[in-house]
């Protein structure tokens, strides 16, 4: 969680995906050619190599920075499609659900370097977050062309992972560990 009340500085790039979810306040996002006003409930995905910066009017943001190697090809495809939208407004009534998953992810991330157990927990929570994003984009977007472009294989990823864990992972654990 990042409480931001300052100018981020100069335009910059990085070699990882940055997934930003604005949970309160206002923020402006700039690329080389565009500017977006982000408010509570705004989601923005920044692809590796995208030149950008933020200026905050005072906000609280959840930020995940994850290397592309951490994602499957389907997940990268989904993130790239979200990045093309350059700012999505997710339903505010779902804020608590997304907030809970982000908190778990950030908690797990803070225990880096990961044990195998923590790595699996992180990817399960990341899959849950993607599932929520996919569901909310499908139900709240009026852009049918965009909805049709999203890979239908994204939805069952969480269930595939859970089935794998159930069938192959013998050590007791919880997602809250």
C-alpha positions in Angstrom: 0.0 0.0 0.0 1.3 3.4 -0.9 0.0 6.7 0.4 1.0 9.2 -2.2 0.8 13.0 -2.0 3.7 14.0 -4.2 4.9 14.3 -7.8 6.6 11.0 -8.8 9.3 12.9 -10.7 10.4 12.5 -14.3 8.9 10.2 -16.8 10.4 6.7 -16.5 10.2 3.1 -17.6 10.8 -0.2 -15.9 11.1 -3.9 -16.9 8.2 -5.2 -14.9 4.4 -5.0 -15.0 3.0 -2.4 -12.6 -0.6 -3.0 -11.5 -2.0 0.0 -9.7 -5.4 0.1 -8.0 -6.5 3.5 -6.6 -8.5 2.9 -3.4 -9.0 6.5 -2.4 -8.3 10.0 -3.6 -7.2 11.3 -7.0 -4.2 10.7 -9.2 -3.2 11.7 -12.7 -1.4 9.2 -14.9 0.7 10.4 -17.9 2.2 8.6 -20.8 4.2 10.3 -23.6 1.0 11.2 -25.4 -1.9 10.9 -23.0 -3.2 11.9 -19.5 -5.8 10.0 -17.4 -7.5 11.1 -14.3 -7.7 8.2 -11.8 -10.2 8.2 -8.9 -11.3 5.7 -6.3 -11.8 2.3 -8.0 -9.5 3.0 -10.9 -7.3 0.2 -12.2 -4.3 0.8 -14.4 -1.9 -1.8 -15.8 1.5 -0.5 -17.0 3.4 -2.8 -19.3 7.2 -3.2 -19.1 8.9 -0.5 -21.1 6.0 2.0 -21.0 7.1 5.6 -20.4 4.9 7.1 -17.7 4.6 9.1 -14.5 2.0 9.9 -11.8 1.0 13.1 -10.1 -1.1 12.7 -7.0 -3.7 14.9 -5.5 -3.5 12.8 -2.4 -4.5 9.2 -2.7 -4.0 5.7 -1.5 -2.9 3.2 -4.1 -2.1 -0.5 -4.1 0.8 -1.2 -6.3 2.1 -4.6 -7.5 5.3 -4.8 -9.4 5.8 -8.2 -11.0 8.3 -9.4 -13.6 6.9 -10.7 -16.9 8.5 -14.1 -16.2 6.1 -14.6 -13.3 3.1 -14.7 -15.6 1.8 -17.3 -18.1 1.3 -16.3 -21.7 -2.5 -16.0 -21.1 -1.9 -13.8 -18.1 0.4 -11.5 -20.0 -2.2 -11.3 -22.8 -4.8 -10.4 -20.3 -2.6 -7.7 -18.6 -1.7 -6.3 -22.0 -5.4 -6.0 -22.9 -6.0 -4.2 -19.6 -3.0 -1.9 -20.3 -4.5 -0.9 -23.6 -7.5 0.5 -21.8 -5.2 2.8 -19.8 -7.5 3.2 -16.9 -10.5 1.1 -16.0 -13.1 2.0 -13.4 -14.0 -1.0 -11.4 -17.3 -1.3 -9.4 -16.9 0.4 -6.0 -19.2 -2.1 -4.4 -16.4 -4.7 -5.1 -13.7 -2.6 -3.5 -13.6 -4.6 -0.3 -13.1 -7.9 -2.2 -10.2 -6.5 -4.3 -8.8 -4.8 -1.2 -8.7 -8.1 0.7 -6.8 -9.9 -2.1 -4.4 -7.0 -2.6 -3.6 -7.0 1.1 -2.8 -10.7 1.0 -0.6 -10.3 -2.0 1.3 -7.4 -0.4 1.7 -9.3 2.8 3.1 -12.3 1.0 5.3 -10.1 -1.2 6.8 -8.5 1.9 8.2 -11.8 3.0 10.5 -12.1 0.0 12.5 -14.2 -0.8 9.8 -16.8 -1.2 9.7 -20.3 0.1 8.0 -22.7 -2.3 4.9 -22.4 0.0 4.9 -18.6 -0.2 5.5 -18.7 -4.0 2.4 -20.9 -4.4 0.3 -18.7 -2.1 1.4 -15.6 -4.1 0.4 -17.1 -7.4 -2.9 -18.4 -6.0 -3.8 -14.9 -4.8 -2.6 -13.3 -8.1 -4.8 -15.8 -9.9 -7.7 -14.7 -7.7 -7.0 -11.1 -8.4 -7.0 -11.7 -12.1 -10.3 -13.6 -11.8 -11.8 -10.6 -10.0 -10.5 -8.2 -12.7 -11.8 -10.4 -15.5 -15.2 -10.8 -13.9 -15.5 -7.0 -13.2 -14.4 -6.0 -16.6 -16.8 -8.4 -18.2 -19.7 -7.2 -16.2 -19.0 -3.5 -16.1 -17.6 -2.7 -19.5 -19.9 -1.5 -22.2 -17.1 -2.2 -24.8 -18.2 -5.5 -26.3 -15.2 -5.6 -28.7 -12.8 -5.3 -25.8 -14.7 -7.9 -23.8 -14.6 -10.3 -26.8 -10.8 -9.9 -27.1 -10.1 -11.0 -23.6 -8.8 -14.6 -23.6 -11.6 -17.0 -22.4 -8.8 -19.2 -21.0 -8.1 -16.6 -18.2 -11.3 -17.5 -16.3 -10.5 -21.2 -15.4 -6.8 -20.5 -14.4 -7.7 -20.2 -10.7 -9.6 -23.5 -10.8 -6.8 -25.3 -12.6 -4.3 -24.1 -10.0 -6.6 -25.1 -7.1 -7.1 -28.6 -8.7 -3.4 -29.0 -9.1 -2.8 -28.0 -5.4 -5.5 -30.3 -4.2 -4.1 -33.3 -6.2 -0.4 -32.7 -5.8 0.4 -30.7 -2.7 0.5 -32.7 0.5 1.8 -30.2 3.0 -0.8 -28.5 5.1 -1.1 -24.7 4.5 -3.6 -21.9 4.4 -3.7 -19.0 2.1 -3.2 -16.8 5.1 0.2 -18.3 6.1 
